Amino acid sequence: MSAEASAGSGNTAVIPAARPRAAITDWRPEDVAFWERQGANTARRNLVFSILAEHLGFSVWSLWSVFVLFLGPNYHVDAAGKFFLTTVPTVVGSALRLPYTFAVARFGGRNWTVFSAGLLLVPCVLAAFWLKPGVSYSTLMILAAVAGVGGGNFASSMANINAFYPERLKGAALGLNAGGGNLGVAVVQLAGLAVLAGAGIAHPRLVLAVYIPLVVIAALGAALSMNNLTQLRNDKRAMRDAAKDPHTWIMSLLYIGTFGSFIGFSFAFGQVLQVQFKWTPRQAADLVWLGPLLGSLIRPLGGALADRIGGARVTFWNFVAMAAAAALVLAASLDKSLPLFVTGFVLLFVFSGFGNGSAYKMIPAIFRAKAERATADGATVTMVDAAAAQREARRLAGALIGIAGAVGAFGGALVNFAFRESFLTYKTGDAAYVAFLAFYGLCFIVTWAVYLLPGSRRLPGV
């Protein structure tokens, strides 16, 4: 997706500041004078409501990490069935990320934010009517699947905000947008804790009494305060071109390890505490929000450190730390040590959030380094050649972000599937912990071999 300036940098015409709800036909964020005069305030206003809508999208996507804690004996759902209920919205949400990436340019950022926020009412209202004892398991699966619509909001929100901000400010803006969205996981789990503590296990639908009004407010806020950028264009060929580049699939693998772990553990951790350590729903709810909260808050720090010393180096050591944390979880599980188990899991959340930031920073650096190498290898390099190479790098980086975001989210489903099969087959999560340890080992080996191993094929600056 791209936004082409309708006026060159030399255009000094005074354009009135964009009003809320207005379609913007002239948007030049790279023009410093334009940005300071009117661009910054408009972009900031759109960012605020984008964060709110994305935050609620993550909350609705994560609803079933909360609802499974309320599914007592009257629902007749065993542990394997509950893990499957948390897998379903993860799969749906990951699949929706690709079409949501294109939706902003097709329908407009304001229009799509209003629609996608309003769409969150569907899973909330359906659950408010149908989530009660005696409901069939197939109905529960449908309710969980519909909640997956919240998983797509991240992709459209990031695409929209990416178009509003200049290159020099994209990192901070996208970091705020992503971090604010990720926090929705912890907040919905805190809401579930409040309901369990105040009303008890028999009242899961009270969580929806909080979220239905908030979704309405978010949709109205977007409708009254956001803007469409008419210059946005979808570049579908960029997805095809990026899919042919091996770095796209390498980064998707690494993003499974970071974001996939974050969202997968967010859905599964409460269930693991109940099944493996026989915690009550209230005891599990007391703790499940802590990991997602810390993982969300630390994400910008991973990106900031990657800016200073390189994304590949930070991501490599982060996967080493994740492997160590997974080993700690495995040892604690074998020893039946609850304090060590919780410590290891919280560390997994922290490192997965930290790695989200550093891996995300690697994506534009990869294509920028490839562009610099391509121009440097030419016999004669002109300013036009270099500029064209950098534009191509940005085009492919944007497409890779969309692909990696979808594949990484699918990693969350793999986490829940691993837990389901482990508990179903071995009555313990140990097999899943071994799988996580092996996967993080694979990730740090791949990161080293592709991006850090000295040699002529290494991409400097990644």
N, C-alpha and C positions, 0 to 999 in steps of 0.2 A: 504494500500500500504506500502511496506517496501523495504529498501535497505540493503542488507546483505553484510557485509564486506568480501572481498575475501582474506583478510590477517588479521591475528590476531594482537593484540596490540604489540606483540613482534617482528613483522616483521620490520626490519630496512632497507630493501632494498630501494635504492634511485630510485624513480619513476619520470621521467621527468614531468615537469608541463604540464597540459593539454592545448593543442593548441585550439584556437577557431575552431569550426566545428568538432572537433575530438570526437569520442565516448569514454567515460571514462569507463574502465573496472575495475579499482581499485579506490574505493572512500571510505576513512576512516576519516570522519570529526571528530569523537570522539578521534582520535589519535592526541594529541596536536602537536607533532612534524610534522606529515603529514600536519595538518591544517596550521601551521605557515609557513611551507616550500612552499606549493603550493596550499593548499585547499582554503585559504581565498581569494586570488586573483581570482581564478576561480569562486568561489561562488559569489563574488561581481560582476564580469562581467555578470554572468547569471542573477543576481538580477536586475541589471540596465535595461536590455532589457526585462525582465519579467514585471517590473513595467511599462515600456513604452507601451508594448502590452496590459497589463491589463487596464491601464489608457484609452487607446483608445477604449477598449472594453466597459468600462463604458460610455464613451462619445457616442458611437454609440447606446448603449442600451437606453440612455437618449435622443436621438435625437428628439423623439416625444414629449417630454416635451417642446421642443423649437418649433417644427413645428406647434403644435396646436395654438401657438400664431400668426402664419402667416395665419391661415385658416379663412379669412374674409368672407364676404357675398357671394363672387363669388364661394365659395366651397360648400355652402348650407349644412353646418354641424352645428347642434345645440350644446348646452352645454353638454347635455347627450351623444351625439355622440362623442364629443371631449374627455370626460372622458373615454369612452370606448376605444378610440384609444390609450390612455396612459395605459390602463389596459392590452391590448393584448401583447405588448412586455414584460411586467413584467411577465406574465404567461409563455410565451415561454422561457424567460431567466431562470426562476426558474426551469422549467422542464429540461433544458439542463445541469444544474449544476451537476446532478448525473452522466450522461455519461461522461462529461468533467473531472470529478474526476478520472475516470479510464483510460482516454485517454493517460495521460502522461506515465504511465507504459507500456501501450500497444504499443504506437507508438514512444515514446521518447520525452523528454521535449523540445529539440530544434525543432524536426520535428513538434510536435503538436503546438508549439508557432508560427512557420512559417505558418502552415496551418490555425490555428484559427485567426491569425492576418490578413492573406490574405482573409479569409472568410468575414471579415468586409467590404471588398470592395463591396460585393453583395448588402447589403441594401443601401449603399451609391450610387452606380451606378444606381440601380433601381429607387431610389428617384430622382436622378438627371434627369432621363428621364421622369418619370411619375408624379411627384408632380407639378401640375399646375391646374389652375381653370378649372372646367368642368369635372375633373376626377371623376369617380364613387366612392361612399363610400366603396363598396366592394374592390376596388383597393387600397384605402387608408388603409383599414384593412390589406390587404396582405402586403403592404409596411411596416406597423407598426409591423406586426408579424415577418417579416424577420429580422427587427432590433433587435429582441430578441436574436439573436446569440451572441450579445455582452455581454449578461448576464452570459453566461457560462464561459467566460474567467477567471473570478475570481477563480472558483473552480480548473481549471487546473493549473493556475499560482500558487496558494497557495500550491497545491500538489507538484508541481515541486520544488519550493523554500524550502519547508519543507524537501525534501530529500537532499538538498545541505548543509544545515546548521546543526551544532552540537546542542544537546539539550540546552546547556548553552546559545546559541545565537539565538535560534529559535524565541523567543518572539520579539526581536528587528527587526529581518529580516522580519518576517511575518507582524509585525506592519507597517513597511515601505512599504511592498508590498501592503497590504490592504489599507493603507492611500493614497498611490499614485494612486491606482485604483479609490477609492472613489472620489478623486479630479477631475476625469474626468467628473463627473456630473456638478460640478460648472463651469469647463472650457468650456464645450460645451454650457452652458447657457450664459456665457460671450461672446462666439462667436456669439450666436444668438442676443444678445444685440448689438454687434458691427454692425451686418448686418442691424438690424432694425434702428439703429441710422444713419448709413451711406447710406443705399440704400432704406430702407422702407419696408413695409409689403409685397410688391409685389415680393420680391426676396428671398424666403427661400432657394433656391438651392445654393446661394452663400456660405452658411455654409458648404456645401459639397466641395466647391472649396478649403476649408482649410483642411478638413479631408481626402479626397481621397489621396493627396500627403503624408500626415502624416502616413496613414495606409501602404502605399507602403514602406516608410522609415522604419517603425517598422518591417514589414515582412523581408525586406532585412537585417536590423540590426540583427534580430534574426538568420537569415540564416548564416550570416557571423561571428557571435560572440558567439553564445550559444553552449552548449554541450548536448549530450544525456548521461544519466547514464544507462549503460546496466544492472546494478544490480537491478534496480527497478522491483518489482513484485506486481501485484494486489492481494489483499486478499479479494475476494468477500464474503467470509464467515464472514469477519469482519462486513460488512454492515448488514447481516442477524442477527448476534449475537447482534450488537448494537441496532437493531430495536426491539429486545426482552426486552431490558432494559428500565424500565420506565423513567429513567433519560434522555434518548434520547429525549423523547417526551416532557418532562418538559422543557428541555433546548430549544427545537424547539419552544415551546410556547413563552418562554422568548425572543428568537431571532426574532420572529415575531414582538414583541413589540419594539425591538431596531432597527435592520436592516430593518425589514419590514416597520417600520415608516419612517426611513430615506429615503429609495428609493421611497416609496409611496408618501410622501410629496414632494420629489424632482420632481416627475412627475406631481403632482396635484396643487402645490401652485400657479403657474402663472394663471392657469385656475380659481382657487378659487377667486383670486383678480379680475379677469375680470368679473366673473359671480356675485359675491356677492357685490363687491364695484364698479362695472362698470368701472374698469380701462381700459385704452387702452392697446393694445399689447406692445407698447413701455414703458408705465409706469410699466406694470408687469415685463417686461424684465429687467428694471432697478434694480429690487429687488430680483428676484427669485434665483439668483446665491449665495446670501449672506448666506442663511441657509445651503445649501450643502457644501459651503466652510468651514464654521465654524464647522459643524458636522464632516467633514473629518479631519480637523486639530486637533480637540480635541480628536479624537479616541485614539491615543497612550497614552494620559493622563489618560483616564479611565482604560486602562490596567496597567499603572504604579501604580496608586493608589490601584488597586486591588492586585497588587503584595505586597504592603505594609500592607494593613489592611484586605485583603480577598475579593475575587470576589463577594461572595453572599451579604456581607454587602454593598458594593458599588452599586451592582445591585439593591438591595432593596431600598436604599435611592434614587437612580436614578429614579426608577419607581414612587416613591412618588413625586419626582420633576416633572416628566412627567405628572402625574395626575394633579398636581397643574397648570402646564402650559396649559393643555387641559381645565381645569376649567377657566383659564384666557381667553383663546380663546373663549369659550362659552359665558362668561360674556360680552366680547367685542363685539361679534356678536349680542347678544341680545340688547346691548346698542348702537350698530352701531358706535362703537369707533374704527376708523381705526388705530390710534397709538397703542392702547392696543392690537388690533388684530395682528398687525405685530410683536409687542414685544413677544406676547405669542407664535406665530408660530416660530419665530427665536429661542426662548428658547426650543421649541419642537425639532428643528433640533439639537441644541447643546446637549441636553440630550440624544437624540437618538444616536448621534455619540459617546458620552461619554459611554453610556451603551453598545454600540457595543464592545468597548474595554474590559469592565469589564465582560460582559457575555462570551466573547470569552475566557477569562482567567479562567473562572469557569470550562470549559469542561475538560481539562487535570487534574485539581485539583480533580474533582469528582471521576474519575477512579483511580487516585493515592491514594486517601483516601480509596476507596473501597478495593484496593489491600493491603494497609497497615492493614486494619481491618481484611481482610481474613487471612493474614499471622499471625497477632497477636492472632487470635482466635484459631489457630492450637496448638495442644499439643506440637509439636516439630517443630521448624522453622529452616530451614537451609538456608545458603546463596543462594543455588540453588533455593529453594522455593521462596525466596524473589525476586530474579532476574527474575524468570519466571512470578511472579505476576506483576512486574513492566512492563515487555514486553507486557503482556496481556493488561495492563492498557493503554499503548501507542497505541496498536493496536485498541482498542475500541474507544479511544479518537479521533484518526484519522478518523475513520468511522463516529463518531458522528458529527465531524466538517462538513463532506460532507452532511450528512442528514440535520443538522440544517441550513446549508447555503442554501440548496434548499428550505426548508420549510420557512425560514425567508424571502427569496426573494419573495415567493408566497404571503407573508403578504403585500407586496407592492401592489399587485393586489387587495387585500381586501380593502386597504385604498381607492384606486380609485373607486372601486365598491361602497363603503359606500358613497363617495361624489356624485357619479352618482345617486344613489337611493334617497339620501337626497334632492338634488336639483330638481330631477325629480318629487318627491312626494310632497315636502313641499316648493319648490322654495327658499330654504335656506339651508345652511350647518349645521344648529343646530343639527339635528338628528345625523349626522356623529360625531360632537364634543362630544355629549353625549356618543356615542358608544366608542369613543377613551378613554374618561374618565373612563368608566366602565371597559374597557379592561385593562388599566394600573392599575386600582385598583385590578383587578383579578391577574395581574402579581406580584404586590408587596405582595399580600396575599399568593400566591403560593410560592414565594421566601422565605418568612418568615416561612411558615409552613413546607417546605421541607428542607431548608438549615440552618435556624437560630433558630428555635424553640428548646429550650433545651430539651434533652431527649436522650435515648439510641440509637435512630435511626439516630441521627444527624451525618453528616459526617464532622469531624473536619478538618479545613484547607481549606475548599471550599470558 
